[in-house]
Amino acid sequence: MSTITIKCPVTIKSKVTDVLKAQLVAEIKEAMTKVDMELQQIEFHAKRLMTEQVRSDVQGLTALRQQIDGEKQKRLELKNHLQEKLKETGLLQIGAEIVQGTMEQLVTVGEGDDLQKLMNREVLLEDGKILTIRE
């Protein structure tokens, strides 16, 4: 019988607990703080860059302002996305299962094996500990 080793995805899910909700909220708030800091840095550097641009080439001022506004807009959109995620996290029901991501596993398969069964494996976590492995 011929065999081959392949990589298969494994879905990582977590059971929602108070601990997980608190962890997710903390991560989102930390990301929002980073975005706020980036916005402050952009504003600080923008003032300096605009002053330098006025001294060297007034024609490039509009393009520089557009570039700065574009960067600020990206951060504001990210912040809005994070705020929505924060709302969604607050609505999570205790005991529900949420997808946390995927990993890969090496599997040795042979003729006659059910590849679809191998491709649908899941690991269910509860507060970071493996609760069950589903095939």
C-alpha positions as CSV (number, residue, x, y, z in Angstrom):
1,M,0.0,0.0,0.0
2,S,1.4,3.4,-1.0
3,T,1.3,6.3,1.5
4,I,2.1,10.0,1.4
5,T,2.5,12.6,4.1
6,I,0.5,15.8,3.5
7,K,-0.4,18.9,5.4
8,C,-4.0,19.3,6.4
9,P,-5.7,22.3,8.0
10,V,-7.0,22.0,11.5
11,T,-9.7,24.5,12.7
12,I,-9.0,25.9,16.1
13,K,-12.2,26.8,18.0
14,S,-12.7,28.2,21.5
15,K,-15.6,27.8,23.8
16,V,-16.7,31.2,25.0
17,T,-16.1,31.8,28.7
18,D,-15.9,34.9,30.8
19,V,-12.1,34.5,30.8
20,L,-12.0,34.3,27.0
21,K,-14.4,37.3,26.6
22,A,-12.2,39.4,29.0
23,Q,-9.1,38.4,27.0
24,L,-10.6,39.3,23.7
25,V,-11.8,42.7,25.0
26,A,-8.3,43.4,26.4
27,E,-6.7,42.5,23.1
28,I,-9.1,44.7,21.1
29,K,-8.7,47.6,23.5
30,E,-4.9,47.3,23.3
31,A,-5.1,47.4,19.5
32,M,-7.3,50.5,19.7
33,T,-4.8,52.2,22.0
34,K,-2.0,51.4,19.4
35,V,-4.2,52.9,16.6
36,D,-4.7,56.1,18.7
37,M,-1.0,56.4,19.3
38,E,-0.3,55.9,15.6
39,L,-2.9,58.7,14.8
40,Q,-1.1,61.0,17.3
41,Q,2.3,60.2,15.7
42,I,0.9,60.9,12.2
43,E,-0.4,64.2,13.3
44,F,2.8,65.1,15.0
45,H,4.9,64.2,12.0
46,A,2.4,65.8,9.6
47,K,2.9,69.2,11.2
48,R,6.7,69.0,10.9
49,L,6.5,67.6,7.3
50,M,4.1,70.3,6.2
51,T,6.3,73.0,7.6
52,E,9.3,71.6,5.8
53,Q,7.3,71.2,2.6
54,V,6.2,74.8,2.7
55,R,9.8,76.0,2.9
56,S,11.1,73.8,0.1
57,D,8.2,73.3,-2.4
58,V,4.7,74.7,-1.9
59,Q,3.5,72.8,-5.0
60,G,4.0,69.4,-3.2
61,L,1.9,70.5,-0.2
62,T,-1.4,69.3,-1.6
63,A,0.0,65.9,-2.4
64,L,1.6,65.6,1.0
65,R,-1.7,66.6,2.7
66,Q,-3.5,63.9,0.7
67,Q,-1.0,61.3,1.7
68,I,-1.2,62.2,5.3
69,D,-5.1,62.2,5.2
70,G,-5.0,58.8,3.5
71,E,-2.9,57.4,6.4
72,K,-5.2,58.9,9.0
73,Q,-8.2,57.5,7.2
74,K,-6.8,54.0,7.2
75,R,-6.2,54.2,11.0
76,L,-9.7,55.6,11.5
77,E,-11.2,52.8,9.5
78,L,-9.2,50.3,11.5
79,K,-10.4,51.9,14.8
80,N,-14.0,51.7,13.6
81,H,-13.5,48.0,12.7
82,L,-12.1,47.4,16.2
83,Q,-15.0,49.2,17.8
84,E,-17.4,46.9,15.9
85,K,-15.4,43.9,17.0
86,L,-15.6,45.1,20.6
87,K,-19.4,45.3,20.3
88,E,-19.6,41.8,18.8
89,T,-17.4,40.4,21.5
90,G,-19.7,41.8,24.1
91,L,-22.6,39.9,22.5
92,L,-20.9,36.5,22.5
93,Q,-22.9,34.0,24.4
94,I,-21.2,31.9,27.1
95,G,-20.8,28.4,25.9
96,A,-20.9,29.2,22.2
97,E,-18.0,28.2,20.0
98,I,-16.0,30.7,17.9
99,V,-13.3,30.1,15.4
100,Q,-9.9,31.3,16.6
101,G,-7.9,30.3,13.5
102,T,-6.3,27.4,11.8
103,M,-3.2,25.4,12.1
104,E,-1.7,22.6,10.0
105,Q,-1.0,19.0,10.8
106,L,1.1,16.4,9.0
107,V,-1.0,13.4,8.1
108,T,0.1,10.2,6.5
109,V,-2.6,9.0,4.1
110,G,-2.9,5.9,2.0
111,E,-5.0,4.5,-0.7
112,G,-8.6,4.2,0.5
113,D,-8.4,6.8,3.2
114,D,-11.2,9.3,3.5
115,L,-9.5,12.6,2.7
116,Q,-12.6,14.7,3.5
117,K,-12.7,13.3,7.0
118,L,-9.0,14.3,7.5
119,M,-9.7,17.8,6.2
120,N,-12.5,18.5,8.7
121,R,-10.6,18.2,11.9
122,E,-11.2,20.6,14.7
123,V,-9.6,21.3,18.1
124,L,-11.9,22.8,20.7
125,L,-10.3,24.9,23.4
126,E,-11.6,26.1,26.7
127,D,-9.6,28.9,28.4
128,G,-6.5,27.8,26.3
129,K,-6.7,24.1,27.2
130,I,-7.7,21.4,24.7
131,L,-11.2,20.2,25.5
132,T,-11.7,17.9,22.6
133,I,-10.4,16.9,19.1
134,R,-13.1,16.4,16.5
135,E,-12.7,14.4,13.3
